[in-house]
Every structure is written in structure tokens, then in C-alpha cells.
């Protein structure tokens, strides 16, 4: 998940230590299934899916390069009886299982990895490298749990077929590429509905969280921030470092901009409304004594309110124009902005959350659903149905840390044994069958009338 760092630590520690279309009418089913029955079915396939998970972990693939992973997913879904569509949004896979009259429920797992070197020391650790979008060979690993997400999706898909007498409707399984760069959901959504994928009534998904196994977070309303990724280029006139009077220095302009951008947060934003503006990279020049012709800034914006996003985007443009004017730049050298990604905030549907949570409380036990405010991390999950605002969505965060390791970290005064997007991120193997059970229980509740 994109830069998702789970910063609401106090709530986690306290909780852990102390405790589109009108939805279709759902026909009644004749067979009820208990949570214990779900657990038994999932447990029978534990070895199979743990091995699939290890394979995914050892063979990570960067965004829109998930060819091997997609091939495994497609083969598995076909073997379970799904109607499978491949190459949806480059490497995306869709599996459709029709099971009588009822709602259409979509479940999504993302497949891509991170350009991070693994340091876990696990026997199935990734040792792979791949060429990234910039053409650079980088080490890669699943540092955000997408290997678990995809494995959960497959386990859920198989178990739901085994339990087909307990639900009615259409189940759509989505293996999505390119969540990390924020392009995958929009890319799939732009083509899959045209190819006959039914628009869902409900959309569900789950994400790993670096907290103890047996803890989860499922709350309604705002859960994850909107995001923009943009590149700002300051153009100038290059020259010798000893003769700045004959140049227009883009490095100095960029440095000025970095400072001024932060005033948008500190002086123009309501301090009670969350937003972040980060300059994540500065690229300019190659030599000590040469003033370059351009300087590039890579920006990342996080926000929950459209008004705040507009203020930041407009403010960046205004600052750029002011710096250009102050440096006497001609119009043809004006700074440029290139938007690479925009995702809206993720908001869980109240009705769906309240429908699912009683069953999850039975599965997890009381007091395991964390209470903390929305995070500034972002997701593209909900963009699968961005064009269909009536779809009810629920995105669940699931703890995947070995409980003993988590408790040991807390006792030492720490908060997390590791964080997402770090080389030491790892998913306890017990989380594979448990996450599958969570996904199945959530889907069964969603299909109920």
C-alpha cells in the first residue's frame, strides 16, 4: 500500500494491551455455515496456500510486470471453476463465479511488489532484481504484503466455491496490478466493464497491517487519504559556476520553492484539517562548477478535502510563477508541472461495515477492532468502482505480525516490529489461513440479505 505507515500508535498499543445500480435482492439460502466450518475448510487447504504465498514472496514483480504472478492466479481460478479473463489492464486477472440470483460482490487482491531489498533473512526471502520504470535494475521484494493479499484472494475464491450452497449471487475476484504506483485500479476499470465484467453492488478488500495477528481495523467513513504525485521542473539558463550573473539558476529556484511550498501547509491550511506536502526528490546537475539548465522536484500531496487539494495545487502554481518572475525568466522557460497520479480518499460504507463487523467480532473476539483516526496513507482499491458511486465498499486492515514478536516489541517500549515498505517487513505464515477465513466470513455476510 502506498506509503502506509500506520502512525496511530497510541490507539494500537492501548487496544492491544488492554484487550451504479440498485443492489439486487438476495434470495434466501438453505444452508447456513458457521465460522468453525469455515475455519475447518480453510485449514484443510493451509499447506497449499502457504506454499503459494512463499512462491509469490520469492518471486515478486514490479507494477505492470506481474506476468508470472498473474499466470498462477489465472490457472488457480480456472481450476476452482471461475470464468477467467486475463490481461485486463496489462496484467490484471478477473475471475467470475455465477451462483444463482443475488448481488454482485467484487473482492480485490493486489499483486505488485516494491523496489526494496529484503533483509528479513527468511528461508524464502526474495533475492530478485528487476528493471524499474526508469530502466534501473533494483532489488525487489513484497514489502507491503501484496503476496499475502493475492494468496488470500485465491484462498477466498476456492473456499467460496466450496461453500456455494451457503450464498447466492455473483462473485468477482480481482487480481490487480500496479497498486504501488496508483495506476492499476484505474487501468483495469477502464477496460473490464466494457469486456463484460459485471458492475458490483459491493466491493471488498483487505490489507496487511504491521500489528499483531488477531487484531483488525474495520471502521466506516474516511479511512485513507487522497494523493497526488507530481513533478515540478524549474528551467533556467546554464553556465559556469563562477559566472552566475550570466545564468538563470534553477537549483536556487527549486530550493526557494521547497521552502515556500511548506507555507501552504503551515499558513494557508486550516490546522485542524490533515494534509501533507512532501518533496521526495530533488534532481539537478552533475558537476560542481556547472549551473545546470533545469532542476526537478518530485512532490507528493496527501489530503482529505477537495478544497485543500485545490489550495495546494493552486498554491504550488502560484509559488512557481512568483519565483519565475523574481528570477526574470522569459515565458518559454516558465516552470512546468506534470501530474502522474491522483487518487481520491478511501471511504468505507457505513451500512456494509456495520453488516460485516458483528461476524468479525465473533471470529476475532471482542475488543480486537482498533479505534483510531484515518491515516495519511493512500490506496487505489476504490478506483475499481470510481465511475459507480452507488457501490458500497469496505477495506479491512488485518494484523499479520507474530503475536509474541508484537508483544515483545510493545514491552520494550516499541510500537511496531517493522513497517510497510521496509526491507524487514514479513508476514507470519499463520496469517495466511487466518486472512483467508476473514475474507470468507466478510463475503458470506455481504451476500446475506
C-alpha positions in Angstrom: 0.0 0.0 0.0 1.2 3.3 -0.9 3.3 4.8 1.9 1.0 3.4 4.5 2.8 3.7 7.8 0.1 3.2 10.4 1.1 6.1 12.6 -1.8 6.0 15.1 0.4 4.2 17.6 -1.3 5.1 20.9 -4.6 3.6 19.9 -2.9 0.4 18.7 -0.9 -0.1 21.8 -3.8 0.7 24.1 -6.2 -1.6 22.3 -3.6 -4.4 22.1 -2.5 -4.4 25.6 -6.0 -4.0 27.2 -7.9 -6.0 25.5 -24.2 2.2 -10.2 -27.3 0.0 -9.9 -29.8 -0.7 -7.2 -28.5 -3.6 -5.1 -30.1 -6.9 -6.2 -32.5 -8.6 -3.9 -30.8 -11.6 -2.2 -32.6 -14.8 -2.2 -32.6 -16.9 1.0 -30.2 -19.7 1.1 -31.0 -23.1 2.6 -27.6 -23.9 4.1 -26.1 -21.9 6.9 -22.4 -22.2 7.6 -20.7 -21.5 10.9 -17.4 -19.8 11.5 -16.0 -23.1 12.7 -17.0 -24.7 9.5 -15.2 -22.0 7.5 -12.1 -22.5 9.6 -12.2 -26.2 9.0 -12.4 -25.9 5.3 -9.6 -23.3 5.2 -7.4 -25.3 7.4 -7.6 -28.3 5.0 -6.0 -26.1 2.3 -3.5 -24.4 4.6 -0.4 -26.2 3.3 -1.4 -25.5 -0.3 -1.8 -21.7 0.2 1.2 -21.3 2.4 3.3 -22.7 -0.4 1.7 -20.4 -2.9 2.4 -17.5 -0.6 6.1 -18.5 -0.2 6.3 -18.8 -4.0 4.8 -15.3 -4.5 7.2 -13.9 -1.9 10.2 -15.4 -3.5 9.2 -14.2 -6.9 8.0 -10.6 -6.6 7.2 -8.5 -9.6 7.1 -4.7 -10.0 3.9 -2.8 -11.1 2.6 -3.8 -14.6 5.3 -6.5 -14.8 3.3 -9.1 -12.7 3.3 -11.7 -15.6 4.3 -14.7 -13.6 2.0 -13.9 -10.7 -1.0 -13.3 -13.0 -0.3 -16.6 -14.7 -0.5 -18.5 -11.4 -3.7 -16.6 -10.4 -5.4 -17.3 -13.7 -4.5 -21.0 -13.5 -5.8 -21.4 -10.0 -9.0 -19.5 -10.5 -9.8 -21.7 -13.6 -9.2 -24.8 -11.6 -11.8 -23.6 -9.0 -14.4 -23.2 -11.7 -14.2 -19.4 -12.4 -14.7 -17.8 -15.8 -11.3 -16.2 -16.1 -10.3 -13.1 -18.1 -6.6 -12.2 -18.4 -4.5 -9.2 -19.5 -7.2 -6.8 -18.1 -5.3 -3.6 -17.6 -2.0 -5.1 -18.9 -1.5 -7.9 -16.3 -4.8 -7.9 -14.3 -6.9 -11.0 -13.9 -10.6 -11.3 -13.3 -12.4 -14.4 -12.2 -16.2 -14.6 -12.3 -18.3 -17.2 -10.5 -22.1 -17.1 -11.0 -24.1 -18.8 -8.3 -27.8 -18.0 -8.9 -29.7 -14.8 -8.3 -28.3 -12.3 -5.9 -25.9 -9.4 -5.5 -22.7 -8.9 -7.4 -19.8 -8.8 -5.0 -16.3 -7.9 -6.0 -13.2 -8.9 -4.0 -9.8 -7.5 -4.8 -6.2 -8.5 -4.1 -3.2 -6.6 -5.5 -0.2 -8.4 -6.9 2.7 -5.9 -7.3 5.8 -5.5 -5.2 8.2 -2.8 -4.1 11.7 -1.8 -5.3 13.2 -2.7 -1.9 16.0 -5.0 -0.9 14.8 -7.7 1.5 16.6 -8.0 4.9 14.3 -10.5 6.7 16.7 -13.5 6.4 13.7 -15.7 5.8 14.4 -19.0 4.0 12.0 -18.0 1.3 13.3 -14.4 1.1 13.4 -12.6 -2.3 16.8 -12.3 -3.9 15.4 -11.0 -7.2 16.2 -7.8 -9.1 14.1 -6.2 -11.8 14.3 -3.2 -14.1 12.1 -0.4 -12.9 10.3 2.3 -14.9 13.4 4.4 -15.1 15.4 1.5 -16.6 17.4 0.9 -13.4 18.0 -2.6 -12.1 16.8 -2.6 -8.5 16.3 -5.3 -5.8 12.6 -6.2 -5.3 10.5 -7.7 -2.5 7.0 -7.8 -1.2 7.4 -5.1 1.5 3.7 -4.3 1.7 2.1 -7.7 1.9 0.7 -7.9 -1.6 1.9 -11.5 -1.7 -0.5 -12.2 1.2 -3.3 -10.2 -0.4 -3.1 -12.3 -3.6 -2.9 -15.5 -1.7 -5.9 -14.5 0.5 -7.8 -13.8 -2.7 -7.1 -17.2 -4.1 -7.9 -18.9 -0.8 -11.1 -17.0 -0.5 -12.1 -17.8 -4.1 -11.6 -21.5 -3.6 -13.4 -21.6 -0.2 -16.4 -19.6 -1.5 -16.9 -22.2 -4.3 -16.8 -25.0 -1.7 -19.5 -23.1 0.3 -21.6 -22.3 -2.7 -24.7 -23.7 -1.1 -24.5 -21.0 1.6 -24.7 -17.9 -0.7 -26.4 -16.8 -3.9 -25.2 -14.2 -6.4 -22.1 -13.5 -8.5 -18.6 -13.3 -7.1 -16.0 -11.3 -9.0 -12.4 -11.9 -8.0 -9.9 -9.2 -9.0 -6.1 -9.7 -9.1 -5.0 -6.2 -9.6 -1.6 -5.0 -10.9 0.2 -1.7 -10.1 -1.3 -0.6 -6.8 2.1 0.9 -5.7 2.2 3.4 -8.5 -1.6 4.0 -8.2 -2.3 3.1 -11.8 -3.7 -0.4 -11.5 -7.3 0.1 -10.5 -8.0 2.9 -13.0 -6.3 0.9 -15.7 -8.4 -2.2 -15.0 -11.6 -0.3 -14.5 -11.2 1.5 -17.9 -11.5 -1.8 -19.8 -13.0 -4.6 -17.7 -16.6 -3.4 -17.6 -16.5 -2.9 -21.4 -15.4 -6.6 -21.6 -18.4 -7.8 -19.7 -17.3 -7.8 -16.1 -20.5 -7.0 -14.1 -20.6 -3.8 -12.1 -20.7 -4.8 -8.4 -23.1 -3.9 -5.7 -20.3 -4.3 -3.1 -16.5 -4.1 -3.2 -14.4 -5.7 -0.5 -10.6 -6.0 0.1 -8.1 -6.4 2.8 -4.6 -5.1 3.5 -1.8 -6.3 5.8 -1.0 -4.1 8.9 2.2 -4.4 11.0 0.3 -5.2 14.2 -0.4 -8.5 16.0 -2.2 -11.3 14.3 -5.7 -11.4 15.7 -6.1 -7.6 15.6 -8.0 -5.8 12.8 -9.3 -2.4 11.8 -12.7 -2.0 10.1 -14.4 1.3 10.6 -16.7 3.4 8.3 -16.1 6.8 6.9 -12.8 8.3 5.8 -10.0 5.8 6.2 -7.2 6.7 3.8 -6.1 10.0 2.3 -6.3 11.2 -1.3 -3.0 11.6 -3.0 -1.3 13.5 -5.9 2.1 12.7 -7.3 3.5 15.5 -9.5 6.8 16.6 -10.9 7.8 20.3 -11.0 10.6 21.3 -13.4 12.3 24.6 -13.0 14.0 25.7 -16.2 16.9 28.1 -16.3 20.0 29.1 -18.2 23.1 27.1 -17.6 26.6 28.3 -17.3 29.9 28.3 -15.5 29.6 28.2 -11.7 32.0 31.2 -11.4 29.7 33.4 -13.5 26.2 33.2 -12.0 25.4 36.6 -13.3 25.2 35.1 -16.8 22.8 32.3 -15.8 19.4 31.7 -14.5 20.0 29.2 -11.7 17.2 26.6 -11.5 18.8 25.0 -8.4 18.3 28.2 -6.4 14.7 28.5 -7.8 13.9 24.9 -6.7 15.5 25.5 -3.3 13.3 28.5 -2.9 10.2 26.6 -3.9 10.9 23.8 -1.4 10.7 26.3 1.5 7.8 28.2 0.1 5.7 25.1 -0.5 5.6 24.3 3.2 3.9 27.6 3.9 0.9 26.2 2.1 0.5 23.7 5.0 1.7 25.9 7.8 -0.1 29.2 6.9 -2.8 28.6 4.4 -4.4 25.3 5.6 -6.8 25.1 8.4 -4.6 23.4 11.1 -7.4 21.2 12.2 -7.6 19.6 8.7 -5.0 17.0 7.8 -2.8 17.4 4.7 0.8 16.7 3.8 3.1 18.2 1.1 6.4 16.3 0.7 9.2 17.0 -1.7 10.5 13.5 -2.0 13.3 14.0 -4.5 15.5 16.8 -5.9 17.4 16.2 -9.1 19.7 18.7 -10.8 23.1 19.0 -12.4 26.1 16.7 -12.4 29.2 18.8 -11.9 30.4 21.0 -9.1 31.2 24.0 -11.3 28.3 24.0 -13.7 24.9 25.7 -13.1 22.5 23.3 -14.8 19.7 24.2 -17.2 16.9 22.6 -15.1 16.0 21.2 -11.7 13.4 18.6 -11.0 11.3 18.3 -7.8 9.1 15.2 -7.1 6.1 16.1 -4.9 3.6 14.1 -3.0 0.4 15.6 -1.7 -2.0 14.0 0.8 -5.4 15.3 1.6 -9.0 14.5 2.6 -10.9 17.6 1.3 -11.1 18.7 -2.3 -10.8 22.3 -1.2 -7.5 21.5 0.5 -6.2 19.7 -2.6 -7.1 22.7 -4.8 -5.4 25.1 -2.4 -2.2 23.1 -2.6 -2.2 22.6 -6.3 -3.1 26.3 -7.0 -0.5 27.4 -4.4 2.3 25.4 -6.0 1.5 27.0 -9.3 1.4 30.5 -7.8 4.7 29.9 -6.0 6.3 28.7 -9.2 5.1 31.7 -11.2 6.3 34.1 -8.5 9.8 32.5 -8.4 10.0 32.6 -12.2 9.0 36.3 -12.2 11.5 37.1 -9.5 14.3 35.5 -11.5 13.4 37.3 -14.7 12.5 34.1 -16.7 11.0 34.5 -20.1 7.7 32.8 -20.7 9.2 29.9 -22.6 11.2 29.0 -19.5 8.3 29.0 -17.1 8.2 26.1 -14.6 6.2 23.1 -15.6 4.0 20.7 -13.6 3.4 17.1 -14.7 0.7 15.2 -12.8 1.5 11.5 -12.6 -1.2 10.2 -10.3 -4.3 11.4 -8.5 -6.4 9.2 -6.1 -9.4 10.2 -4.1 -9.8 9.5 -0.4 -11.0 6.0 0.6 -14.3 6.0 2.5 -15.8 2.8 3.9 -19.5 2.5 3.6 -21.3 2.6 7.0 -24.0 0.1 6.1 -21.6 -2.5 4.8 -19.1 -2.1 7.7 -21.9 -2.5 10.3 -23.2 -5.5 8.4 -19.8 -7.3 8.4 -18.4 -6.3 11.8 -20.6 -8.5 14.1 -19.4 -11.6 12.3 -15.8 -10.4 12.5 -16.2 -9.7 16.2 -17.3 -13.4 16.6 -14.2 -14.5 14.7 -11.7 -12.3 16.4 -13.3 -11.9 19.8 -14.3 -8.7 21.5 -12.0 -5.6 21.6 -9.9 -6.5 18.6 -11.3 -3.9 16.2 -8.9 -1.0 16.6 -10.3 2.5 17.0 -8.1 5.2 15.6 -8.4 8.1 13.1 -7.9 7.9 9.4 -4.3 7.5 8.2 -2.5 9.6 5.6 -1.5 6.6 3.6 -3.4 6.0 0.3 -4.9 3.3 -1.8 -6.4 2.9 -5.3 -8.7 0.0 -4.3 -11.9 2.1 -4.5 -11.0 3.3 -8.0 -12.1 0.0 -9.3 -15.6 1.4 -8.9 -14.9 5.2 -9.2 -17.4 5.6 -12.0 -20.1 3.9 -9.9 -20.6 5.9 -6.8 -23.5 3.7 -5.5 -21.2 0.7 -5.0 -20.8 0.1 -1.2 -17.1 -0.6 -0.3 -15.3 -1.9 2.7 -11.5 -2.1 3.1 -10.3 -4.1 6.1 -6.8 -3.8 7.7 -5.6 -7.1 9.2 -2.7 -7.6 11.6 -0.1 -10.1 10.3 2.7 -9.9 12.9 3.6 -12.9 15.1 1.8 -12.2 18.4 4.8 -13.0 20.5 7.0 -10.7 18.5 4.4 -7.9 18.7 4.0 -8.2 22.4 7.8 -8.3 22.9 8.1 -5.1 20.9 5.5 -3.4 22.9 7.0 -4.5 26.2 10.3 -3.0 25.1 8.6 0.4 24.5 8.4 0.0 20.8 5.3 0.2 18.6 5.8 -1.9 15.5 8.4 -4.7 14.9 8.6 -3.4 11.4 6.7 -1.1 9.0 5.4 -1.4 5.4 7.9 -0.6 2.6 10.8 -1.6 4.7 13.2 -4.5 3.9 12.4 -6.3 7.2 8.6 -6.5 6.6 7.3 -10.0 6.9 4.0 -11.8 7.2 3.6 -14.5 9.8 2.6 -17.7 8.0 -0.3 -18.2 10.4 -1.8 -15.1 8.8 -2.3 -16.9 5.5 -5.2 -19.2 6.6 -6.4 -16.7 9.1 -6.7 -13.9 6.5 -8.5 -16.3 4.2 -11.0 -17.1 6.9 -11.6 -13.3 7.5 -12.2 -12.8 3.8 -14.6 -15.6 3.5 -16.6 -14.6 6.6 -16.8 -11.0 5.3 -18.1 -12.2 1.9 -20.6 -14.5 3.4 -22.0 -11.7 5.5 -22.1 -9.4 2.4 -24.1 -11.9 0.4 -26.7 -12.3 3.2 -30.0 -10.4 2.9 
